[in-house]
Amino acid sequence: MKLSSFAGRVFGSVLYVASTALAQDFATHGMYTEPNTRITFYTSYQQDGPITGGGEFSMTSVGGFTFGMALPPSAATTDYYDYIGLVIGSTPNKKGWTGVLHGDQGAGMPNHLMILAWPTGNGNEIATSFRYSPCFCAKTNCTNSSYQLPVIYQGSAKLTKIYTNVNDTHWTMVYKCSRCLIFDDPSQSEFNASTSAGQFGAGWAQSVTSPVNPPDPNSDFSQHDNGQGSYRIIVSSATQESYSKWESMTATAAPPSSTTTPPTTTTLPVSGVPVPTQTSYDYVVIGGGAAGIPIADKLSESGKSVLLIEKGVASSARWGGTYRPESGWLDGHNLTWFDIPGECNRIWNGGSAGVACTDTDQMAGCVLGGGAAVNAGLWWKANPSDWDYNFPAGWKARDMQGATDRVFSRIPGTDHPSLDGKLYVQSGFDTLRTGLEKAKWKSVTANNVPGEKNRTYAHTPYMSANGERGGPMATYLVTASKRKNFQLWLNTSVERINRVGGHAVNLDVSPTINGGRVGTVKLTPVTGRVILAAGAFGTPKLLFRSGIGPKDMLDVVASSSDSKVMINSASWINLPVGQGLNDHLNTDTVISHPNVSYYDWVEAWNTPIEQDKVNYLTKRIGPLTQAAPNIGPMMWEEIKGPDGIVRQFQWTSRVEGSMGEPNGNTMTLSLYLGRGSVSRGRTSINKGLNMLVSTIPYGDPNDLAAAAAAIDSMVKTLNTIPNITWVHPTANLTGAEYLKTLPLDYANVGSRRSNHWMGTAKLGTDSGLKGGTSVVDTNTKVYGTDNIFVVDASIWPGMPSTNPSGLIVVAAEHAAELIQRLPLNTALPKGAKCGGADYGGSQVCRDPFVCKVVSKSLSTCA
Ligand SMILES: Cc1cc2nc3c(=O)[nH]c(=O)nc-3n(C[C@H](O)[C@H](O)[C@H](O)COP(=O)(O)OP(=O)(O)OC[C@H]3O[C@@H](n4cnc5c(N)ncnc54)[C@H](O)[C@@H]3O)c2cc1C
């Protein structure tokens, strides 16, 4: 579900840094003497690493970011406004800008001075510009302000460069900043960071896109997409006896041969617990997410040994999770933010570090529970058409009925999650309902009538139980963990599946943090099986690293750090992995209405409203039992595109501003294009072994024409509500005209995605081995293999009507039956057929024989 309140592409930039009472500190600190100036700085270093999500909220940054500060000793006792600064910015593609934000107690974007800086392209020259984002609200009180486009700062700050240097990937600037710790733009209220208070906040953001006109310091620039964050400056560490000497330094020319590398922090090696060498497993399930947990549980029911390997940390408190608010209001309770529905938006508001996957450019949960730990918990029984339209025989709605019943008997879900049976914070729902009623849309209880998805609306059902998140972690994992034949390893990443021909024999694992496992995990000889449930990006990544995928991707892996361990190219299995990438195309629209009122979910992280907190902790009632931010009504409509294909649309409403509109009376209505969409994209792996969306899966003209009609229909439907204002689209725009204003390119993927990625290892009967589009057969077995299966979002041939996690759990229940029904592999005698076109049986030969290729259509044990 897409719940980020920030538009992905804003010209003039939105340097977003969490505004908190005291800025949170996500940096690594140290001391660094810059070699050209010999000035010693107290440094704040942000990790060099692949960005998460679209990069706008990533806590890591490609290339890293370093800020250094030096202050005079007197700053510790008397507030001081000047400092000597160091910035080492990253330009990984020789492009980009870096922003330094001067905070006070907090480091929020509004009314704080920023330095934006970037290489101009002319030698070692760096352009710098003072900006600030004006307070949207009363001058003196910015706590409720929203994020405004930064403008040129007119205060008294002055920057003098002492040293600059630019190389291919980084640039360095040492500078004196006069009157930069006081904010005195004449149009705003003056204040200063108090150095005498001992510490103050600061922030950063970076982009890999250069400003529009790099030589011009006043140039426009686009939103940060290479990370952002906040940190604290400890004054006693930044003060230096030599400050006055350094302060008088003038510009230093860069020595011609000088290359600058950022000060690196020593990364301690992660220590792992060795994998037991004597044990082998009947089933190894990779990935403890929405699909991995239920399938591991179901497979373990038979008594076979099952190992579930999850690379992330524990999330829910039930499993040892520890992520709680800094203010301590959850301390002593068996709860983390993952357990409390009202805290689900934490993933978008400063909670992604250590939680979001760092090896993909999109948002995904890499903790126990996967997406089902970090999502909003919307829980849908599939519209029967979702199976009937998208899936082949064996996966039609009637085939899925048993699995659906089993899942919903364990996780029924509820649209009244508060244990007193009441619904809270319903101003948004009640406002829109009047228009829907007038237009004769039908009110339904969605999971009682899953097929009624045309001009219907509903309260939102969640997977929660007992006022907590619930879902697979609270059900399937509980039963699995009681079985002696089931094991769960956390903090352990599967690096690759090692195979002989199409038969997996073992898996290499490594720890992601101390205490994870290291070594090689054995499958039971001959009969062992491996199930990939690592998600729509994690699964294709593992397949690529295991030599399964299109040649261009396997070539990338072969040229990476995997080169020495990758399976020989003679054993590569050529399948269209990654090529059916799909997601609900999202189009945000915004309305405002005087009756709509905002609930501050972001504030509820550290300081929830006292009564709501007490009600939640003591009775599991109130707003915190519902997912943030006041989701509902959910609305559906079917619309036929010009190509005659009926498309399913879902509108997800929430009480929150977006597209630059402030919270308050605003609602965002997000339009998802579901079943019937024909656009497809691609995910690729790069040499750093990170996954990216290389072709966005949106933009087919028939898809867009249907989306335009859906917007027109909703505008008309809601226009009957007295006092409603359509903010986006504005009254003069048709749906088609509005869509033209919203770019459909990679830079804007953050606002067009729904985080419902699917389809990267498609299930179907048209084998990719023979030029078809499918990676797994209807038993979820990877074509060309005899014991490698995929069961997760990757197998989806087309988008469903709704958010997908409920359907993914149903698919896991169904797949568990299919897989267990398949005869186990047997070791074949000499001369037996063990491979070739259309062969789907065992590829294992009895010792000492091996499966040898005779011709394209035949392999035999010899
Ligand atoms: C922010 C957000 C909000 C969402 N909101 C909703 C919603 O409200 N309702 C809904 O239905 N859907 C929602 N979704 C989508 C839904 O959560 C996902 O579609 C679903 O979780 C995908 O299930 P999966 O099993 O395919 O993968 P995941 O649930 O992502 O699980 C994959 C797991 O594999 C692990 N893994 C990956 N690689 C490896 C490896 N090499 N070794 C070991 N472990 C590995 C990961 O850490 C992860 O735990 C949301 C998604 C996001 C990101």
The ligand as an SDF file (V2000), in Angstrom:
LIG
                    3D

 53 58  0  0  0  0  0  0  0  0999 V2000
    5.1060   -0.3100    2.8860 C   0  0  0  0  0  0  0  0  0  0  0  0
    4.2340   -1.3950    2.3360 C   0  0  0  0  0  0  0  0  0  0  0  0
    2.8710   -1.3880    2.6090 C   0  0  0  0  0  0  0  0  0  0  0  0
    2.0430   -2.3890    2.0980 C   0  0  0  0  0  0  0  0  0  0  0  0
    0.7080   -2.4240    2.4520 N   0  0  0  0  0  0  0  0  0  0  0  0
   -0.0330   -3.5170    2.1640 C   0  0  0  0  0  0  0  0  0  0  0  0
   -1.3270   -3.7230    2.7420 C   0  0  0  0  0  0  0  0  0  0  0  0
   -1.7850   -2.9260    3.5420 O   0  0  0  0  0  0  0  0  0  0  0  0
   -1.9940   -4.8420    2.4050 N   0  0  0  0  0  0  0  0  0  0  0  0
   -1.4970   -5.7720    1.5380 C   0  0  0  0  0  0  0  0  0  0  0  0
   -2.1740   -6.7480    1.2400 O   0  0  0  0  0  0  0  0  0  0  0  0
   -0.2760   -5.6100    0.9830 N   0  0  0  0  0  0  0  0  0  0  0  0
    0.4900   -4.5410    1.3200 C   0  0  0  0  0  0  0  0  0  0  0  0
    1.7790   -4.4310    0.8580 N   0  0  0  0  0  0  0  0  0  0  0  0
    2.2890   -5.4560   -0.0390 C   0  0  0  0  0  0  0  0  0  0  0  0
    2.5870   -6.7810    0.6730 C   0  0  0  0  0  0  0  0  0  0  0  0
    3.1120   -6.5660    1.9640 O   0  0  0  0  0  0  0  0  0  0  0  0
    3.5640   -7.5920   -0.1750 C   0  0  0  0  0  0  0  0  0  0  0  0
    2.9890   -7.7490   -1.4460 O   0  0  0  0  0  0  0  0  0  0  0  0
    3.8300   -8.9580    0.4270 C   0  0  0  0  0  0  0  0  0  0  0  0
    4.3830   -8.8590    1.7110 O   0  0  0  0  0  0  0  0  0  0  0  0
    4.7730   -9.7500   -0.4630 C   0  0  0  0  0  0  0  0  0  0  0  0
    4.9020  -11.0180    0.0860 O   0  0  0  0  0  0  0  0  0  0  0  0
    6.1490  -11.9510   -0.2840 P   0  0  0  0  0  0  0  0  0  0  0  0
    6.0570  -13.1560    0.5630 O   0  0  0  0  0  0  0  0  0  0  0  0
    6.2250  -12.0860   -1.7490 O   0  0  0  0  0  0  0  0  0  0  0  0
    7.4350  -11.0940    0.1380 O   0  0  0  0  0  0  0  0  0  0  0  0
    7.7980  -10.3970    1.4950 P   0  0  0  0  0  0  0  0  0  0  0  0
    6.6250  -10.3180    2.3930 O   0  0  0  0  0  0  0  0  0  0  0  0
    8.4730   -9.1290    1.1130 O   0  0  0  0  0  0  0  0  0  0  0  0
    8.8410  -11.3830    2.1620 O   0  0  0  0  0  0  0  0  0  0  0  0
   10.1060  -11.6460    1.6310 C   0  0  0  0  0  0  0  0  0  0  0  0
   11.0370  -11.9700    2.7860 C   0  0  0  0  0  0  0  0  0  0  0  0
   12.2200  -12.5680    2.2650 O   0  0  0  0  0  0  0  0  0  0  0  0
   13.3450  -12.0820    2.9840 C   0  0  0  0  0  0  0  0  0  0  0  0
   14.5120  -12.2680    2.1200 N   0  0  0  0  0  0  0  0  0  0  0  0
   14.7630  -11.6550    0.9360 C   0  0  0  0  0  0  0  0  0  0  0  0
   15.9110  -12.1140    0.4140 N   0  0  0  0  0  0  0  0  0  0  0  0
   16.3880  -13.0450    1.2730 C   0  0  0  0  0  0  0  0  0  0  0  0
   17.5480  -13.8680    1.2770 C   0  0  0  0  0  0  0  0  0  0  0  0
   18.4370  -13.8350    0.2780 N   0  0  0  0  0  0  0  0  0  0  0  0
   17.7610  -14.6890    2.3390 N   0  0  0  0  0  0  0  0  0  0  0  0
   16.8620  -14.7440    3.3680 C   0  0  0  0  0  0  0  0  0  0  0  0
   15.7400  -13.9770    3.4040 N   0  0  0  0  0  0  0  0  0  0  0  0
   15.5100  -13.1520    2.3660 C   0  0  0  0  0  0  0  0  0  0  0  0
   12.9820  -10.6370    3.2590 C   0  0  0  0  0  0  0  0  0  0  0  0
   13.7380  -10.1170    4.3220 O   0  0  0  0  0  0  0  0  0  0  0  0
   11.4930  -10.7450    3.5630 C   0  0  0  0  0  0  0  0  0  0  0  0
   11.2540  -10.9540    4.9360 O   0  0  0  0  0  0  0  0  0  0  0  0
    2.6130   -3.4170    1.3030 C   0  0  0  0  0  0  0  0  0  0  0  0
    3.9790   -3.4230    1.0260 C   0  0  0  0  0  0  0  0  0  0  0  0
    4.7940   -2.4330    1.5440 C   0  0  0  0  0  0  0  0  0  0  0  0
    6.2690   -2.4810    1.2630 C   0  0  0  0  0  0  0  0  0  0  0  0
  1  2  1  0
  2  3  1  0
  2 52  2  0
  3  4  2  0
  4  5  1  0
  4 50  1  0
  5  6  2  0
  6  7  1  0
  6 13  1  0
  7  8  2  0
  7  9  1  0
  9 10  1  0
 10 11  2  0
 10 12  1  0
 12 13  2  0
 13 14  1  0
 14 15  1  0
 14 50  1  0
 15 16  1  0
 16 17  1  0
 16 18  1  0
 18 19  1  0
 18 20  1  0
 20 21  1  0
 20 22  1  0
 22 23  1  0
 23 24  1  0
 24 25  2  0
 24 26  1  0
 24 27  1  0
 27 28  1  0
 28 29  2  0
 28 30  1  0
 28 31  1  0
 31 32  1  0
 32 33  1  0
 33 34  1  0
 33 48  1  0
 34 35  1  0
 35 36  1  0
 35 46  1  0
 36 37  1  0
 36 45  1  0
 37 38  2  0
 38 39  1  0
 39 40  1  0
 39 45  2  0
 40 41  1  0
 40 42  2  0
 42 43  1  0
 43 44  2  0
 44 45  1  0
 46 47  1  0
 46 48  1  0
 48 49  1  0
 50 51  2  0
 51 52  1  0
 52 53  1  0
M  END
$$$$
